[in-house]
Structure formats: structure tokens, C-alpha cells
Amino acid sequence: MSKRRVLFLCNANSARSLMGEALLRHMASDRFDAFSAGSEPDEPHALTLEVLSKQGFSTDGLRSKSLDEFENEHFDFVIVLCDKAQQACREWQGHADEILFWDIRDPRLMSKLDAYEQALIEIRRRLQLWLSLNVNNPPRD
């Protein structure tokens, strides 16, 4: 059985989408391949990496990537984490079976560690629920 591919998308790919990628890899790497990208990529925010490490999640290989890197690729799911990226997703030249919109507050607007912790908690909760709904939903071949 092949793994399903999930792309997390936000504006800068410096916080929320990187968190989604790291969390899904930690929570379900046996069932999903996780990726992340930004419509206007920046560097990973130091507080993103700090909060992930502090909570015991690996940050190995996390880097900010442009949505253009995934042009013409197929994903089973694209999870959009902000309104700005939602517009870019409409214009994206890739392919997704399902697009989900989770508007998570941008922790970069506050630049405090607890804002990053709150974003991580919210993304983790949504992923736990989403994974519970997808546990018996096999990939399409």
C-alpha cells in the first residue's frame, strides 16, 4: 500500500506549514508523506524550530520551499493554513484530490513563543481529528 501525499501550504512557509509537515511526519509517517510550501517563502522562523524541538518533534530537513517546487505534482490532500495561501492555491499548477482550509492565526504577527506554541497546539488538534477520520480511508490506486 502506497503512502498518501499531503502538502501543507501557508504564505511564508516559515511557521504554520512547517509545523504541519513536522507534526504529520511524527504522527503518521507510516501512512503519509508530508511536505510544506509557501506562496511567498521565507526562512524558517527561529521560534518555529524552537517550539517544535521543545515539544520533541524533529526539525531535520525542514526548510522553506516555494509552491512552485511542487508544480505538476499530485497530492492526495493539500491543507491550506491561511487566507493568503488560499488564493495562491487556486492558481497553483499542481493536482490535489482534496483541499482543506484550516485558517490558523499567524504566530509571526506576535513573535512570542506562546503564539507559536498555540499555533502548534491548534494544528496538532486538527491533525489528530483529521487522522482519526482518515484511519480507515485507504489511498486510491
N, CA, C and O atoms as a GROMACS GRO file, in nm:
protein
  564
    1MET      N    1   0.084  -0.118   0.000
    1MET     CA    2   0.000   0.000   0.000
    1MET      C    3   0.089   0.124   0.000
    1MET      O    4   0.180   0.136   0.082
    2SER      N    5   0.063   0.214  -0.091
    2SER     CA    6   0.145   0.335  -0.100
    2SER      C    7   0.095   0.440  -0.002
    2SER      O    8  -0.022   0.444   0.034
    3LYS      N    9   0.186   0.524   0.039
    3LYS     CA   10   0.152   0.633   0.131
    3LYS      C   11   0.081   0.742   0.054
    3LYS      O   12   0.104   0.763  -0.065
    4ARG      N   13  -0.006   0.812   0.125
    4ARG     CA   14  -0.072   0.926   0.064
    4ARG      C   15   0.013   1.050   0.087
    4ARG      O   16   0.082   1.062   0.188
    5ARG      N   17   0.006   1.142  -0.007
    5ARG     CA   18   0.088   1.263  -0.004
    5ARG      C   19   0.005   1.382   0.042
    5ARG      O   20  -0.106   1.406  -0.005
    6VAL      N   21   0.064   1.457   0.138
    6VAL     CA   22  -0.003   1.573   0.196
    6VAL      C   23   0.089   1.693   0.184
    6VAL      O   24   0.206   1.687   0.221
    7LEU      N   25   0.034   1.802   0.133
    7LEU     CA   26   0.108   1.929   0.123
    7LEU      C   27   0.043   2.031   0.215
    7LEU      O   28  -0.076   2.059   0.201
    8PHE      N   29   0.121   2.086   0.308
    8PHE     CA   30   0.075   2.195   0.393
    8PHE      C   31   0.119   2.325   0.328
    8PHE      O   32   0.234   2.339   0.286
    9LEU      N   33   0.027   2.419   0.319
    9LEU     CA   34   0.055   2.543   0.247
    9LEU      C   35   0.017   2.664   0.332
    9LEU      O   36  -0.093   2.671   0.387
   10CYS      N   37   0.110   2.759   0.341
   10CYS     CA   38   0.078   2.889   0.400
   10CYS      C   39   0.160   2.994   0.325
   10CYS      O   40   0.228   2.963   0.227
   11ASN      N   41   0.152   3.116   0.369
   11ASN     CA   42   0.212   3.226   0.295
   11ASN      C   43   0.364   3.215   0.289
   11ASN      O   44   0.421   3.208   0.180
   12ALA      N   45   0.432   3.213   0.403
   12ALA     CA   46   0.578   3.222   0.405
   12ALA      C   47   0.649   3.088   0.421
   12ALA      O   48   0.770   3.080   0.401
   13ASN      N   49   0.576   2.983   0.457
   13ASN     CA   50   0.637   2.852   0.484
   13ASN      C   51   0.749   2.866   0.587
   13ASN      O   52   0.855   2.804   0.574
   14SER      N   53   0.722   2.948   0.689
   14SER     CA   54   0.823   2.970   0.794
   14SER      C   55   0.772   2.929   0.931
   14SER      O   56   0.850   2.923   1.026
   15ALA      N   57   0.642   2.900   0.943
   15ALA     CA   58   0.587   2.865   1.074
   15ALA      C   59   0.481   2.756   1.060
   15ALA      O   60   0.511   2.637   1.077
   16ARG      N   61   0.357   2.795   1.030
   16ARG     CA   62   0.244   2.702   1.035
   16ARG      C   63   0.260   2.580   0.945
   16ARG      O   64   0.240   2.467   0.990
   17SER      N   65   0.295   2.600   0.820
   17SER     CA   66   0.305   2.486   0.729
   17SER      C   67   0.422   2.395   0.766
   17SER      O   68   0.415   2.273   0.749
   18LEU      N   69   0.531   2.454   0.816
   18LEU     CA   70   0.643   2.371   0.863
   18LEU      C   71   0.600   2.288   0.984
   18LEU      O   72   0.639   2.173   0.997
   19MET      N   73   0.518   2.348   1.072
   19MET     CA   74   0.466   2.274   1.187
   19MET      C   75   0.382   2.157   1.140
   19MET      O   76   0.394   2.046   1.192
   20GLY      N   77   0.295   2.181   1.043
   20GLY     CA   78   0.211   2.074   0.989
   20GLY      C   79   0.294   1.961   0.933
   20GLY      O   80   0.266   1.843   0.958
   21GLU      N   81   0.396   1.996   0.856
   21GLU     CA   82   0.484   1.894   0.797
   21GLU      C   83   0.551   1.812   0.906
   21GLU      O   84   0.550   1.690   0.901
   22ALA      N   85   0.610   1.879   1.006
   22ALA     CA   86   0.681   1.809   1.114
   22ALA      C   87   0.584   1.723   1.196
   22ALA      O   88   0.616   1.609   1.231
   23LEU      N   89   0.467   1.777   1.227
   23LEU     CA   90   0.370   1.702   1.306
   23LEU      C   91   0.321   1.577   1.234
   23LEU      O   92   0.317   1.469   1.293
   24LEU      N   93   0.285   1.591   1.107
   24LEU     CA   94   0.234   1.474   1.036
   24LEU      C   95   0.342   1.368   1.020
   24LEU      O   96   0.314   1.249   1.029
   25ARG      N   97   0.464   1.409   0.997
   25ARG     CA   98   0.574   1.312   0.990
   25ARG      C   99   0.586   1.236   1.122
   25ARG      O  100   0.610   1.116   1.124
   26HIS      N  101   0.571   1.308   1.232
   26HIS     CA  102   0.582   1.246   1.364
   26HIS      C  103   0.461   1.155   1.393
   26HIS      O  104   0.478   1.046   1.448
   27MET      N  105   0.343   1.200   1.357
   27MET     CA  106   0.221   1.132   1.396
   27MET      C  107   0.182   1.016   1.304
   27MET      O  108   0.119   0.920   1.349
   28ALA      N  109   0.220   1.023   1.176
   28ALA     CA  110   0.169   0.921   1.083
   28ALA      C  111   0.258   0.901   0.961
   28ALA      O  112   0.208   0.887   0.849
   29SER      N  113   0.389   0.899   0.981
   29SER     CA  114   0.479   0.882   0.866
   29SER      C  115   0.466   0.743   0.802
   29SER      O  116   0.513   0.722   0.691
   30ASP      N  117   0.402   0.651   0.872
   30ASP     CA  118   0.379   0.519   0.815
   30ASP      C  119   0.268   0.522   0.709
   30ASP      O  120   0.261   0.433   0.624
   31ARG      N  121   0.181   0.625   0.714
   31ARG     CA  122   0.068   0.633   0.622
   31ARG      C  123   0.074   0.750   0.526
   31ARG      O  124   0.010   0.749   0.421
   32PHE      N  125   0.152   0.854   0.564
   32PHE     CA  126   0.152   0.977   0.485
   32PHE      C  127   0.294   1.027   0.461
   32PHE      O  128   0.380   1.016   0.548
   33ASP      N  129   0.317   1.082   0.343
   33ASP     CA  130   0.438   1.160   0.315
   33ASP      C  131   0.397   1.306   0.326
   33ASP      O  132   0.304   1.350   0.258
   34ALA      N  133   0.466   1.381   0.412
   34ALA     CA  134   0.430   1.520   0.439
   34ALA      C  135   0.529   1.616   0.375
   34ALA      O  136   0.650   1.594   0.377
   35PHE      N  137   0.474   1.723   0.319
   35PHE     CA  138   0.553   1.828   0.256
   35PHE      C  139   0.492   1.962   0.296
   35PHE      O  140   0.378   1.968   0.344
   36SER      N  141   0.568   2.069   0.277
   36SER     CA  142   0.512   2.203   0.302
   36SER      C  143   0.572   2.300   0.202
   36SER      O  144   0.680   2.279   0.146
   37ALA      N  145   0.497   2.409   0.181
   37ALA     CA  146   0.542   2.512   0.086
   37ALA      C  147   0.474   2.644   0.122
   37ALA      O  148   0.380   2.649   0.201
   38GLY      N  149   0.526   2.750   0.061
   38GLY     CA  150   0.469   2.882   0.082
   38GLY      C  151   0.446   2.952  -0.050
   38GLY      O  152   0.519   2.931  -0.147
   39SER      N  153   0.344   3.037  -0.052
   39SER     CA  154   0.319   3.115  -0.173
   39SER      C  155   0.423   3.225  -0.188
   39SER      O  156   0.452   3.268  -0.300
   40GLU      N  157   0.480   3.272  -0.076
   40GLU     CA  158   0.589   3.369  -0.074
   40GLU      C  159   0.690   3.324   0.031
   40GLU      O  160   0.695   3.383   0.139
   41PRO      N  161   0.770   3.220   0.003
   41PRO     CA  162   0.853   3.158   0.106
   41PRO      C  163   0.959   3.250   0.166
   41PRO      O  164   1.016   3.336   0.098
   42ASP      N  165   0.981   3.228   0.294
   42ASP     CA  166   1.081   3.299   0.372
   42ASP      C  167   1.164   3.190   0.441
   42ASP      O  168   1.146   3.072   0.412
   43GLU      N  169   1.252   3.228   0.530
   43GLU     CA  170   1.330   3.129   0.606
   43GLU      C  171   1.245   3.074   0.721
   43GLU      O  172   1.154   3.142   0.768
   44PRO      N  173   1.273   2.950   0.766
   44PRO     CA  174   1.203   2.900   0.884
   44PRO      C  175   1.228   2.995   1.002
   44PRO      O  176   1.342   3.034   1.029
   45HIS      N  177   1.122   3.032   1.072
   45HIS     CA  178   1.134   3.122   1.185
   45HIS      C  179   1.200   3.048   1.301
   45HIS      O  180   1.167   2.932   1.327
   46ALA      N  181   1.292   3.114   1.370
   46ALA     CA  182   1.365   3.052   1.481
   46ALA      C  183   1.270   3.000   1.589
   46ALA      O  184   1.295   2.894   1.647
   47LEU      N  185   1.162   3.073   1.616
   47LEU     CA  186   1.068   3.029   1.718
   47LEU      C  187   0.988   2.905   1.674
   47LEU      O  188   0.946   2.826   1.757
   48THR      N  189   0.969   2.890   1.544
   48THR     CA  190   0.905   2.768   1.493
   48THR      C  191   0.991   2.647   1.526
   48THR      O  192   0.943   2.548   1.580
   49LEU      N  193   1.119   2.658   1.493
   49LEU     CA  194   1.211   2.547   1.517
   49LEU      C  195   1.227   2.522   1.667
   49LEU      O  196   1.238   2.408   1.710
   50GLU      N  197   1.228   2.630   1.745
   50GLU     CA  198   1.242   2.616   1.890
   50GLU      C  199   1.123   2.543   1.952
   50GLU      O  200   1.140   2.452   2.032
   51VAL      N  201   1.003   2.584   1.915
   51VAL     CA  202   0.885   2.522   1.975
   51VAL      C  203   0.870   2.376   1.931
   51VAL      O  204   0.829   2.291   2.010
   52LEU      N  205   0.902   2.346   1.807
   52LEU     CA  206   0.898   2.207   1.761
   52LEU      C  207   0.998   2.122   1.838
   52LEU      O  208   0.964   2.013   1.884
   53SER      N  209   1.121   2.170   1.852
   53SER     CA  210   1.224   2.095   1.926
   53SER      C  211   1.186   2.078   2.072
   53SER      O  212   1.202   1.970   2.129
   54LYS      N  213   1.136   2.186   2.132
   54LYS     CA  214   1.097   2.184   2.273
   54LYS      C  215   0.988   2.080   2.298
   54LYS      O  216   0.984   2.018   2.405
   55GLN      N  217   0.899   2.061   2.201
   55GLN     CA  218   0.790   1.963   2.215
   55GLN      C  219   0.831   1.822   2.169
   55GLN      O  220   0.750   1.730   2.172
   56GLY      N  221   0.957   1.807   2.128
   56GLY     CA  222   1.008   1.674   2.092
   56GLY      C  223   0.987   1.633   1.948
   56GLY      O  224   0.997   1.514   1.916
   57PHE      N  225   0.957   1.728   1.860
   57PHE     CA  226   0.938   1.697   1.718
   57PHE      C  227   1.065   1.727   1.641
   57PHE      O  228   1.130   1.828   1.664
   58SER      N  229   1.099   1.639   1.549
   58SER     CA  230   1.220   1.657   1.470
   58SER      C  231   1.205   1.774   1.372
   58SER      O  232   1.101   1.791   1.308
   59THR      N  233   1.310   1.852   1.362
   59THR     CA  234   1.314   1.961   1.263
   59THR      C  235   1.413   1.928   1.151
   59THR      O  236   1.441   2.013   1.066
   60ASP      N  237   1.465   1.806   1.152
   60ASP     CA  238   1.560   1.764   1.048
   60ASP      C  239   1.496   1.777   0.909
   60ASP      O  240   1.386   1.727   0.885
   61GLY      N  241   1.566   1.844   0.821
   61GLY     CA  242   1.520   1.856   0.683
   61GLY      C  243   1.414   1.962   0.660
   61GLY      O  244   1.372   1.982   0.546
   62LEU      N  245   1.369   2.030   0.765
   62LEU     CA  246   1.268   2.135   0.744
   62LEU      C  247   1.334   2.256   0.681
   62LEU      O  248   1.434   2.308   0.732
   63ARG      N  249   1.277   2.301   0.572
   63ARG     CA  250   1.324   2.422   0.506
   63ARG      C  251   1.206   2.485   0.435
   63ARG      O  252   1.110   2.418   0.399
   64SER      N  253   1.215   2.615   0.415
   64SER     CA  254   1.109   2.685   0.343
   64SER      C  255   1.121   2.658   0.194
   64SER      O  256   1.230   2.664   0.137
   65LYS      N  257   1.008   2.627   0.133
   65LYS     CA  258   1.004   2.594  -0.009
   65LYS      C  259   0.894   2.673  -0.077
   65LYS      O  260   0.793   2.708  -0.015
   66SER      N  261   0.914   2.700  -0.202
   66SER     CA  262   0.813   2.769  -0.281
   66SER      C  263   0.710   2.668  -0.333
   66SER      O  264   0.743   2.553  -0.361
   67LEU      N  265   0.588   2.714  -0.345
   67LEU     CA  266   0.484   2.631  -0.405
   67LEU      C  267   0.523   2.589  -0.546
   67LEU      O  268   0.481   2.483  -0.593
   68ASP      N  269   0.603   2.671  -0.613
   68ASP     CA  270   0.649   2.640  -0.749
   68ASP      C  271   0.728   2.509  -0.755
   68ASP      O  272   0.730   2.443  -0.858
   69GLU      N  273   0.795   2.471  -0.643
   69GLU     CA  274   0.871   2.345  -0.641
   69GLU      C  275   0.781   2.224  -0.662
   69GLU      O  276   0.828   2.117  -0.702
   70PHE      N  277   0.652   2.241  -0.636
   70PHE     CA  278   0.560   2.128  -0.644
   70PHE      C  279   0.466   2.138  -0.764
   70PHE      O  280   0.364   2.069  -0.771
   71GLU      N  281   0.502   2.224  -0.860
   71GLU     CA  282   0.423   2.239  -0.980
   71GLU      C  283   0.415   2.105  -1.053
   71GLU      O  284   0.515   2.034  -1.064
   72ASN      N  285   0.299   2.073  -1.102
   72ASN     CA  286   0.272   1.948  -1.175
   72ASN      C  287   0.285   1.822  -1.091
   72ASN      O  288   0.289   1.712  -1.147
   73GLU      N  289   0.292   1.835  -0.958
   73GLU     CA  290   0.293   1.717  -0.871
   73GLU      C  291   0.152   1.689  -0.823
   73GLU      O  292   0.066   1.777  -0.822
   74HIS      N  293   0.129   1.566  -0.784
   74HIS     CA  294  -0.001   1.524  -0.733
   74HIS      C  295   0.006   1.504  -0.582
   74HIS      O  296   0.101   1.446  -0.529
   75PHE      N  297  -0.098   1.553  -0.513
   75PHE     CA  298  -0.113   1.531  -0.369
   75PHE      C  299  -0.253   1.478  -0.343
   75PHE      O  300  -0.350   1.518  -0.408
   76ASP      N  301  -0.262   1.388  -0.248
   76ASP     CA  302  -0.393   1.338  -0.207
   76ASP      C  303  -0.468   1.448  -0.132
   76ASP      O  304  -0.590   1.462  -0.145
   77PHE      N  305  -0.391   1.525  -0.052
   77PHE     CA  306  -0.450   1.633   0.026
   77PHE      C  307  -0.358   1.754   0.024
   77PHE      O  308  -0.236   1.740   0.035
   78VAL      N  309  -0.417   1.872   0.010
   78VAL     CA  310  -0.346   1.997   0.034
   78VAL      C  311  -0.421   2.064   0.149
   78VAL      O  312  -0.542   2.086   0.142
   79ILE      N  313  -0.346   2.095   0.256
   79ILE     CA  314  -0.405   2.160   0.372
   79ILE      C  315  -0.353   2.303   0.375
   79ILE      O  316  -0.235   2.328   0.401
   80VAL      N  317  -0.443   2.397   0.349
   80VAL     CA  318  -0.408   2.540   0.342
   80VAL      C  319  -0.432   2.600   0.480
   80VAL      O  320  -0.541   2.587   0.536
   81LEU      N  321  -0.329   2.667   0.533
   81LEU     CA  322  -0.333   2.714   0.671
   81LEU      C  323  -0.352   2.864   0.687
   81LEU      O  324  -0.344   2.916   0.798
   82CYS      N  325  -0.377   2.936   0.578
   82CYS     CA  326  -0.403   3.080   0.589
   82CYS      C  327  -0.477   3.130   0.466
   82CYS      O  328  -0.474   3.068   0.360
   83ASP      N  329  -0.544   3.243   0.484
   83ASP     CA  330  -0.623   3.301   0.374
   83ASP      C  331  -0.537   3.341   0.254
   83ASP      O  332  -0.576   3.319   0.140
   84LYS      N  333  -0.419   3.398   0.281
   84LYS     CA  334  -0.333   3.442   0.169
   84LYS      C  335  -0.296   3.325   0.080
   84LYS      O  336  -0.296   3.337  -0.043
   85ALA      N  337  -0.264   3.214   0.140
   85ALA     CA  338  -0.225   3.096   0.062
   85ALA      C  339  -0.344   3.036  -0.012
   85ALA      O  340  -0.327   2.969  -0.113
   86GLN      N  341  -0.462   3.061   0.038
   86GLN     CA  342  -0.582   3.008  -0.028
   86GLN      C  343  -0.593   3.061  -0.171
   86GLN      O  344  -0.627   2.986  -0.262
   87GLN      N  345  -0.564   3.187  -0.191
   87GLN     CA  346  -0.568   3.246  -0.325
   87GLN      C  347  -0.459   3.183  -0.414
   87GLN      O  348  -0.485   3.150  -0.530
   88ALA      N  349  -0.338   3.168  -0.360
   88ALA     CA  350  -0.229   3.108  -0.437
   88ALA      C  351  -0.263   2.964  -0.476
   88ALA      O  352  -0.227   2.918  -0.584
   89CYS      N  353  -0.333   2.895  -0.389
   89CYS     CA  354  -0.370   2.756  -0.415
   89CYS      C  355  -0.463   2.747  -0.536
   89CYS      O  356  -0.456   2.651  -0.613
   90ARG      N  357  -0.549   2.847  -0.553
   90ARG     CA  358  -0.640   2.847  -0.669
   90ARG      C  359  -0.563   2.857  -0.800
   90ARG      O  360  -0.608   2.806  -0.903
   91GLU      N  361  -0.447   2.923  -0.797
   91GLU     CA  362  -0.369   2.944  -0.918
   91GLU      C  363  -0.259   2.839  -0.937
   91GLU      O  364  -0.192   2.837  -1.040
   92TRP      N  365  -0.242   2.752  -0.839
   92TRP     CA  366  -0.136   2.652  -0.839
   92TRP      C  367  -0.156   2.553  -0.954
   92TRP      O  368  -0.268   2.513  -0.985
   93GLN      N  369  -0.045   2.515  -1.014
   93GLN     CA  370  -0.048   2.424  -1.128
   93GLN      C  371  -0.029   2.278  -1.090
   93GLN      O  372  -0.002   2.194  -1.176
   94GLY      N  373  -0.042   2.247  -0.962
   94GLY     CA  374  -0.033   2.108  -0.918
   94GLY      C  375  -0.172   2.045  -0.914
   94GLY      O  376  -0.270   2.104  -0.960
   95HIS      N  377  -0.178   1.925  -0.860
   95HIS     CA  378  -0.304   1.850  -0.857
   95HIS      C  379  -0.329   1.799  -0.716
   95HIS      O  380  -0.239   1.744  -0.652
   96ALA      N  381  -0.450   1.816  -0.669
   96ALA     CA  382  -0.488   1.768  -0.536
   96ALA      C  383  -0.624   1.701  -0.544
   96ALA      O  384  -0.716   1.753  -0.608
   97ASP      N  385  -0.637   1.586  -0.480
   97ASP     CA  386  -0.766   1.519  -0.474
   97ASP      C  387  -0.861   1.594  -0.381
   97ASP      O  388  -0.981   1.601  -0.406
   98GLU      N  389  -0.805   1.649  -0.273
   98GLU     CA  390  -0.888   1.720  -0.176
   98GLU      C  391  -0.810   1.837  -0.119
   98GLU      O  392  -0.692   1.824  -0.085
   99ILE      N  393  -0.875   1.952  -0.108
   99ILE     CA  394  -0.812   2.071  -0.049
   99ILE      C  395  -0.891   2.109   0.075
   99ILE      O  396  -1.012   2.127   0.071
  100LEU      N  397  -0.817   2.120   0.186
  100LEU     CA  398  -0.878   2.157   0.314
  100LEU      C  399  -0.829   2.296   0.353
  100LEU      O  400  -0.713   2.329   0.329
  101PHE      N  401  -0.916   2.376   0.413
  101PHE     CA  402  -0.878   2.510   0.457
  101PHE      C  403  -0.888   2.518   0.609
  101PHE      O  404  -0.997   2.512   0.666
  102TRP      N  405  -0.773   2.533   0.673
  102TRP     CA  406  -0.766   2.550   0.818
  102TRP      C  407  -0.702   2.686   0.842
  102TRP      O  408  -0.580   2.698   0.832
  103ASP      N  409  -0.778   2.785   0.873
  103ASP     CA  410  -0.723   2.919   0.893
  103ASP      C  411  -0.665   2.928   1.034
  103ASP      O  412  -0.738   2.950   1.131
  104ILE      N  413  -0.534   2.913   1.044
  104ILE     CA  414  -0.463   2.917   1.172
  104ILE      C  415  -0.399   3.055   1.186
  104ILE      O  416  -0.335   3.104   1.093
  105ARG      N  417  -0.417   3.116   1.300
  105ARG     CA  418  -0.361   3.250   1.325
  105ARG      C  419  -0.208   3.249   1.307
  105ARG      O  420  -0.140   3.158   1.353
  106ASP      N  421  -0.157   3.352   1.240
  106ASP     CA  422  -0.014   3.360   1.210
  106ASP      C  423   0.064   3.401   1.335
  106ASP      O  424   0.049   3.514   1.381
  107PRO      N  425   0.146   3.311   1.390
  107PRO     CA  426   0.222   3.345   1.511
  107PRO      C  427   0.330   3.450   1.486
  107PRO      O  428   0.377   3.513   1.581
  108ARG      N  429   0.369   3.469   1.361
  108ARG     CA  430   0.472   3.569   1.331
  108ARG      C  431   0.424   3.711   1.358
  108ARG      O  432   0.505   3.802   1.376
  109LEU      N  433   0.293   3.730   1.362
  109LEU     CA  434   0.239   3.862   1.388
  109LEU      C  435   0.262   3.906   1.532
  109LEU      O  436   0.257   4.025   1.564
  110MET      N  437   0.288   3.808   1.620
  110MET     CA  438   0.312   3.838   1.761
  110MET      C  439   0.457   3.812   1.801
  110MET      O  440   0.509   3.875   1.893
  111SER      N  441   0.521   3.719   1.735
  111SER     CA  442   0.662   3.683   1.760
  111SER      C  443   0.692   3.658   1.908
  111SER      O  444   0.797   3.698   1.959
  112LYS      N  445   0.600   3.590   1.975
  112LYS     CA  446   0.624   3.544   2.111
  112LYS      C  447   0.616   3.392   2.108
  112LYS      O  448   0.539   3.335   2.031
  113LEU      N  449   0.696   3.328   2.192
  113LEU     CA  450   0.700   3.183   2.192
  113LEU      C  451   0.561   3.124   2.216
  113LEU      O  452   0.527   3.023   2.154
  114ASP      N  453   0.481   3.183   2.304
  114ASP     CA  454   0.349   3.124   2.331
  114ASP      C  455   0.257   3.131   2.209
  114ASP      O  456   0.169   3.046   2.195
  115ALA      N  457   0.275   3.228   2.122
  115ALA     CA  458   0.196   3.233   1.998
  115ALA      C  459   0.230   3.113   1.910
  115ALA      O  460   0.141   3.055   1.846
  116TYR      N  461   0.356   3.076   1.905
  116TYR     CA  462   0.399   2.959   1.827
  116TYR      C  463   0.349   2.831   1.892
  116TYR      O  464   0.307   2.738   1.824
  117GLU      N  465   0.355   2.827   2.024
  117GLU     CA  466   0.303   2.710   2.096
  117GLU      C  467   0.154   2.693   2.071
  117GLU      O  468   0.108   2.580   2.050
  118GLN      N  469   0.078   2.803   2.072
  118GLN     CA  470  -0.066   2.795   2.046
  118GLN      C  471  -0.095   2.748   1.904
  118GLN      O  472  -0.186   2.668   1.882
  119ALA      N  473  -0.019   2.797   1.807
  119ALA     CA  474  -0.037   2.752   1.668
  119ALA      C  475  -0.008   2.602   1.657
  119ALA      O  476  -0.081   2.529   1.591
  120LEU      N  477   0.098   2.557   1.722
  120LEU     CA  478   0.135   2.416   1.719
  120LEU      C  479   0.024   2.331   1.782
  120LEU      O  480  -0.013   2.227   1.727
  121ILE      N  481  -0.029   2.375   1.894
  121ILE     CA  482  -0.138   2.302   1.962
  121ILE      C  483  -0.260   2.293   1.870
  121ILE      O  484  -0.320   2.186   1.857
  122GLU      N  485  -0.297   2.404   1.807
  122GLU     CA  486  -0.415   2.403   1.721
  122GLU      C  487  -0.396   2.313   1.599
  122GLU      O  488  -0.487   2.239   1.563
  123ILE      N  489  -0.279   2.319   1.536
  123ILE     CA  490  -0.253   2.233   1.420
  123ILE      C  491  -0.252   2.086   1.462
  123ILE      O  492  -0.305   2.001   1.392
  124ARG      N  493  -0.192   2.058   1.577
  124ARG     CA  494  -0.187   1.920   1.626
  124ARG      C  495  -0.327   1.866   1.653
  124ARG      O  496  -0.358   1.752   1.618
  125ARG      N  497  -0.413   1.947   1.716
  125ARG     CA  498  -0.551   1.903   1.743
  125ARG      C  499  -0.626   1.873   1.614
  125ARG      O  500  -0.694   1.771   1.603
  126ARG      N  501  -0.611   1.961   1.517
  126ARG     CA  502  -0.681   1.940   1.390
  126ARG      C  503  -0.627   1.816   1.319
  126ARG      O  504  -0.704   1.740   1.259
  127LEU      N  505  -0.496   1.796   1.325
  127LEU     CA  506  -0.438   1.676   1.263
  127LEU      C  507  -0.485   1.549   1.332
  127LEU      O  508  -0.513   1.450   1.266
  128GLN      N  509  -0.494   1.551   1.465
  128GLN     CA  510  -0.542   1.432   1.537
  128GLN      C  511  -0.683   1.396   1.492
  128GLN      O  512  -0.712   1.279   1.466
  129LEU      N  513  -0.770   1.496   1.482
  129LEU     CA  514  -0.907   1.471   1.436
  129LEU      C  515  -0.907   1.422   1.291
  129LEU      O  516  -0.974   1.325   1.258
  130TRP      N  517  -0.831   1.491   1.206
  130TRP     CA  518  -0.825   1.455   1.064
  130TRP      C  519  -0.772   1.312   1.047
  130TRP      O  520  -0.825   1.236   0.966
  131LEU      N  521  -0.669   1.277   1.122
  131LEU     CA  522  -0.614   1.141   1.114
  131LEU      C  523  -0.715   1.037   1.161
  131LEU      O  524  -0.724   0.929   1.102
  132SER      N  525  -0.791   1.069   1.265
  132SER     CA  526  -0.891   0.973   1.313
  132SER      C  527  -0.998   0.950   1.206
  132SER      O  528  -1.054   0.840   1.197
  133LEU      N  529  -1.027   1.052   1.127
  133LEU     CA  530  -1.126   1.038   1.019
  133LEU      C  531  -1.068   0.963   0.899
  133LEU      O  532  -1.143   0.907   0.820
  134ASN      N  533  -0.937   0.964   0.884
  134ASN     CA  534  -0.872   0.901   0.769
  134ASN      C  535  -0.809   0.766   0.799
  134ASN      O  536  -0.741   0.709   0.714
  135VAL      N  537  -0.831   0.713   0.919
  135VAL     CA  538  -0.768   0.588   0.957
  135VAL      C  539  -0.816   0.471   0.872
  135VAL      O  540  -0.737   0.382   0.840
  136ASN      N  541  -0.940   0.469   0.837
  136ASN     CA  542  -0.995   0.359   0.758
  136ASN      C  543  -1.025   0.399   0.614
  136ASN      O  544  -1.107   0.336   0.547
  137ASN      N  545  -0.958   0.502   0.569
  137ASN     CA  546  -0.979   0.555   0.435
  137ASN      C  547  -0.854   0.527   0.352
  137ASN      O  548  -0.763   0.609   0.350
  138PRO      N  549  -0.847   0.412   0.285
  138PRO     CA  550  -0.725   0.374   0.214
  138PRO      C  551  -0.699   0.463   0.094
  138PRO      O  552  -0.790   0.526   0.040
  139PRO      N  553  -0.570   0.469   0.053
  139PRO     CA  554  -0.536   0.551  -0.065
  139PRO      C  555  -0.602   0.495  -0.190
  139PRO      O  556  -0.629   0.376  -0.201
  140ARG      N  557  -0.626   0.586  -0.283
  140ARG     CA  558  -0.682   0.543  -0.412
  140ARG      C  559  -0.568   0.498  -0.502
  140ARG      O  560  -0.463   0.563  -0.508
  141ASP      N  561  -0.587   0.389  -0.570
  141ASP     CA  562  -0.484   0.340  -0.662
  141ASP      C  563  -0.522   0.362  -0.805
  141ASP      O  564  -0.447   0.326  -0.895
   0.00000   0.00000   0.00000
